[in-house]
Amino acid sequence: MNEFELIARLTKSLPTNENVVVGAGDDCAVLDLGVPDKLILFKTDAVVEGIHFTRETSPEKIGRKALARCLSDIAAMAGTPTAALVTIALPENFDVEFVAKIYDGLNSLAEKYGVAIVGGETTTNPERILISIALLGTFPRGKQILRGGAKVGDAIFVTGELGGSLAGRHLEFEPRLAEARWLAEHFTVHALMDVSDGLGGDLRHILNASKVGAHILKSAVPISRAAKLRARGGDTTKPAFVAALTDGEDFELLFTLASKDAVKLVDAWHKKFPGLKLSCIGKIVAGEGISIRDKIGTHTFNAHGYVHFS
């Protein structure tokens, strides 16, 4: 049973109440707590030694990544982060200075994005470090953008470049908070999420939630230099294009909007964010699954991104 099969099993009968607007199944839960003009976003995420970082990783970067992952999920809902709780689990022989530097990295990123760290928990965990963040955010009432809104004919866009994140970017990425809020303010975005487990896997979340398919143009997918260099260096196990669709931890925005707005978006984007690439990689189609068009023809793409327990 892989990660998503387990999630489906565990979320079958979760209790709910009148405050829940969106429960399990999107990047964040959406809650109505009676705040005028705003709904509340609620997210939790964890990083684990040996999975998301190693003991040799800079502790400041460990702390930064722990919070940045949650911030990226707030961005995936076009929200604004507000406050976080931090749970850190440590082996009994932990290094106090190492842990303090983890918090230095976490606190620095929190200050940059106006996030208050309001408490948390410390506990023992045999052998390895684990950090879990619970993050609150907000967005304007009635303006939520979910995974399930993609429509047939929509253009599919992705920010930045994809693949090769293990070369270091997974520790240093910038959550696309400003970009997502700008998108939501200036365009009617139908579906939105961040690319955390690889484009091939995360696009399927949008497709499944929206009950549609996708047609991707291979030459339009923005492949990172790191992925290309790895392939050129003799790694024949994963071509650069496959890496771009499956590597994971890119933390870019993936979204759809009406094709008629595509040119206007690209023009406005280049003026607002001249240093960040925006690529139209394909379109939403009727049906299901992902097809890739290249110089040879059109092929079904069956590979997925990173999946725990697989």
C-alpha positions in Angstrom: 0.0 0.0 0.0 1.6 3.3 -1.1 1.2 6.8 0.4 -1.9 7.8 -1.6 -3.6 4.4 -1.1 -3.1 4.7 2.6 -4.4 8.3 2.6 -7.5 7.2 0.8 -8.0 4.4 3.3 -7.5 6.7 6.3 -9.7 9.6 5.1 -12.8 7.6 4.2 -14.6 8.4 7.4 -12.9 11.4 9.0 -15.2 13.4 11.4 -16.2 16.9 10.3 -18.2 19.9 11.5 -19.9 23.1 10.3 -16.5 24.9 10.2 -15.0 22.8 7.5 -15.2 24.2 3.9 -12.6 21.9 2.4 -11.3 18.9 4.3 -8.7 16.3 3.4 -7.7 16.1 -0.3 -6.3 19.5 -1.3 -3.0 21.3 -0.4 -4.6 22.8 2.7 -7.8 22.4 4.7 -10.1 25.4 4.4 -12.0 26.4 7.5 -14.7 29.0 8.2 -14.1 30.3 11.7 -16.3 33.4 11.3 -13.5 35.8 10.4 -15.0 38.6 8.3 -14.0 38.5 4.7 -11.5 35.7 5.2 -11.3 31.9 5.3 -8.6 30.0 7.2 -6.0 27.7 5.7 -4.6 24.9 7.8 -1.7 22.8 6.8 0.8 20.4 8.4 3.9 18.8 7.0 7.0 17.0 8.2 10.6 16.5 7.2 12.5 13.4 8.4 16.2 12.7 8.6 17.2 10.2 5.9 14.2 11.1 3.7 14.2 14.8 3.3 17.7 15.6 4.5 20.8 14.0 5.9 22.8 14.5 9.1 25.4 16.3 6.9 22.9 18.8 5.7 23.4 22.4 7.0 21.1 22.7 10.0 19.9 26.2 8.9 18.8 24.6 5.6 17.0 21.8 7.4 14.9 24.4 9.4 14.3 26.5 6.3 13.1 23.5 4.3 10.7 22.4 7.1 8.8 25.7 7.0 9.2 26.3 3.3 7.3 23.1 2.4 4.3 24.3 4.4 4.6 27.8 2.9 4.5 26.3 -0.6 1.2 24.6 0.3 -0.2 28.0 1.4 1.0 29.3 -2.0 -0.8 26.4 -3.7 -4.1 27.9 -2.4 -3.0 31.5 -3.2 -3.1 32.3 0.5 -1.1 34.4 3.1 0.6 32.5 5.9 0.1 33.8 9.5 1.4 31.6 12.3 3.0 28.2 12.9 3.6 25.6 15.5 6.8 23.6 15.4 7.2 20.0 16.7 10.8 18.7 16.8 11.6 15.1 17.7 15.2 14.4 18.6 17.4 11.4 19.4 18.7 11.3 23.0 22.2 12.3 22.0 21.2 15.4 20.1 23.6 18.3 19.6 22.1 21.5 21.2 24.0 23.8 18.8 22.8 21.9 15.8 19.2 22.1 16.9 19.6 25.8 17.6 20.8 26.4 14.1 17.8 24.5 12.7 15.7 27.1 14.4 17.9 29.9 13.1 17.1 28.8 9.5 13.4 28.3 10.3 13.1 31.7 12.1 14.8 33.5 9.3 12.4 32.3 6.7 9.4 32.9 9.0 10.5 36.5 9.4 10.9 37.0 5.7 7.3 35.9 5.0 5.7 37.5 8.1 5.0 34.2 9.9 4.8 34.1 13.7 6.2 31.0 15.4 3.8 30.7 18.3 5.0 27.5 20.1 5.2 23.8 19.5 6.5 20.6 21.1 9.7 18.8 21.7 10.0 15.1 22.1 12.3 12.1 21.8 12.6 10.1 18.6 15.1 7.2 18.4 18.0 7.5 15.9 16.8 10.4 13.8 15.5 14.0 13.7 11.9 14.8 12.7 10.4 18.3 12.3 6.7 18.8 11.9 5.1 22.2 11.1 1.5 23.1 11.6 0.8 26.3 9.7 -2.2 28.7 9.5 -3.0 31.1 6.7 -5.8 33.1 5.2 -7.3 34.0 1.9 -10.3 36.2 0.8 -13.7 34.6 1.4 -15.1 33.1 -1.7 -11.9 33.3 -3.6 -10.5 29.8 -3.0 -8.7 28.0 -5.8 -8.8 24.2 -5.5 -7.4 21.3 -7.4 -10.7 20.2 -8.8 -11.6 23.2 -11.0 -9.7 22.4 -14.2 -11.9 22.6 -17.4 -11.6 21.0 -20.8 -9.8 23.5 -23.0 -7.8 25.1 -20.2 -4.1 25.9 -20.8 -1.7 24.2 -18.3 1.0 26.4 -16.9 4.0 25.7 -14.6 6.5 28.2 -13.1 10.2 27.9 -13.0 12.1 24.8 -14.1 11.6 21.1 -13.1 13.8 18.2 -12.2 17.2 17.7 -10.5 16.1 19.2 -7.2 18.4 16.9 -5.2 21.4 18.9 -6.6 20.5 21.4 -3.8 17.4 23.3 -4.8 15.2 21.2 -2.5 16.9 22.9 0.4 16.8 26.4 -1.0 13.6 26.9 -3.0 11.4 30.0 -2.6 7.7 29.4 -1.9 5.8 31.1 -4.7 3.5 33.0 -2.3 3.6 36.4 -4.1 3.2 34.9 -7.5 0.2 32.8 -6.5 -1.6 35.8 -4.9 -0.9 37.9 -7.9 -2.4 35.2 -10.2 -5.5 35.0 -8.0 -5.9 38.8 -8.0 -5.5 39.3 -11.7 -6.8 36.1 -13.5 -9.4 33.5 -13.1 -7.4 30.5 -12.2 -9.4 27.3 -12.4 -7.1 24.8 -10.6 -3.9 25.4 -8.7 -1.4 23.4 -6.6 2.4 23.2 -6.0 4.7 20.6 -7.6 6.1 18.7 -4.6 6.1 15.1 -5.7 6.9 15.6 -9.4 4.8 17.1 -12.3 3.7 13.7 -13.5 2.2 12.8 -10.1 0.9 16.2 -9.1 -0.8 16.9 -12.4 -2.7 13.7 -11.9 -4.1 15.1 -8.6 -5.6 18.0 -10.6 -6.9 15.7 -13.3 -8.4 13.2 -10.9 -10.1 15.9 -8.8 -11.4 17.7 -11.9 -12.3 14.4 -13.8 -10.4 15.4 -16.9 -7.2 14.5 -18.8 -4.1 16.3 -20.0 -2.2 16.6 -23.2 1.4 17.7 -22.7 3.9 19.0 -25.3 7.3 17.5 -24.5 9.3 20.4 -25.9 7.4 22.9 -23.7 8.2 21.3 -20.4 10.9 23.5 -18.7 13.8 21.2 -17.7 16.3 22.4 -15.1 20.0 22.6 -15.8 20.6 20.2 -13.0 18.5 17.5 -14.6 20.1 18.1 -18.0 23.6 17.9 -16.5 22.8 14.7 -14.7 21.6 13.1 -17.9 24.7 14.3 -19.8 26.9 13.0 -17.1 25.9 9.4 -18.0 22.9 8.8 -15.8 20.9 6.6 -18.2 18.4 5.5 -15.6 16.4 8.7 -15.9 16.5 11.0 -19.0 16.2 14.7 -18.3 12.6 14.9 -19.5 11.6 12.0 -17.2 13.4 13.7 -14.3 11.5 16.9 -14.9 8.2 15.0 -14.6 9.1 12.7 -11.7 11.9 14.0 -9.5 9.8 15.9 -7.0 10.5 18.7 -4.6 10.5 21.4 -7.3 7.9 23.4 -5.3 6.8 25.4 -8.4 3.2 26.4 -9.1 1.1 24.2 -11.4 -2.2 25.7 -12.6 -4.8 25.9 -15.3 -6.9 28.8 -16.7 -9.0 29.4 -19.8 -6.9 29.3 -23.0 -8.3 32.7 -24.1 -6.4 34.3 -21.2 -3.1 32.6 -21.9 -1.4 35.2 -24.0 -2.5 38.0 -21.7 -1.1 36.1 -18.7 2.3 35.5 -20.3 2.7 39.1 -21.2 1.7 40.3 -17.8 3.8 37.7 -16.0 7.0 38.7 -17.8 6.5 42.3 -16.7 5.7 41.4 -13.1 8.1 38.5 -12.6 10.9 39.0 -15.2 13.3 36.6 -13.4 10.9 33.7 -13.2 10.0 31.5 -16.2 6.4 30.7 -16.9 5.7 27.9 -19.4 2.5 26.8 -21.0 3.1 23.0 -21.3 -0.2 21.7 -22.7 -4.0 21.7 -22.3 -6.8 20.0 -20.4 -8.7 17.5 -22.5 -11.7 15.3 -22.0 -11.0 11.8 -20.7 -8.4 10.8 -18.1 -4.6 10.4 -17.7 -1.7 12.2 -19.3 -0.6 12.0 -22.9 2.8 13.4 -24.2 3.3 14.6 -27.7 6.8 14.6 -29.1 8.5 14.5 -32.5 7.4 10.9 -33.0 3.8 11.1 -32.0 1.6 11.0 -29.0 2.2 8.6 -26.1 0.5 7.7 -22.8 2.6 8.8 -19.8 2.3 6.3 -17.0 5.2 7.2 -14.7 4.5 8.9 -11.4 6.5 11.2 -9.2 7.8 10.4 -5.7 5.4 8.3 -3.6 6.2 7.2 0.0 6.0 3.5 0.7 6.1 2.6 -3.0 
